[in-house]
């Protein structure tokens, strides 16, 4: 795992993602409060599981640590580790890898 100081291994086809911080948005001089900002949909993978079992065979993950990804708006479960918020989600929630 990169840039983390914890030791968590996701199981199966799950991944741990560090969401990108939303950029400050100002419109007409008005600062939008945090509660009105949309959740980020981009992030960096910090850990991946071994893959998904299909008919007794392991299908390896398509994503890997340090991949920058796009994911669904309401994907994953938020967890806070060492005061940093991460998302744990399934690989199928990943929409694309940003190259």
Secondary structure, 3 states (H helix, E strand, C coil): CCCCCCCCCCCCCEEEEEECCCCCCEECCEECCHHHCCCCCEEEEEEECCCEEECCEEECCCCCCCCEEEECCCCCEEEEECCEEEEEEEHHHEEEEEC
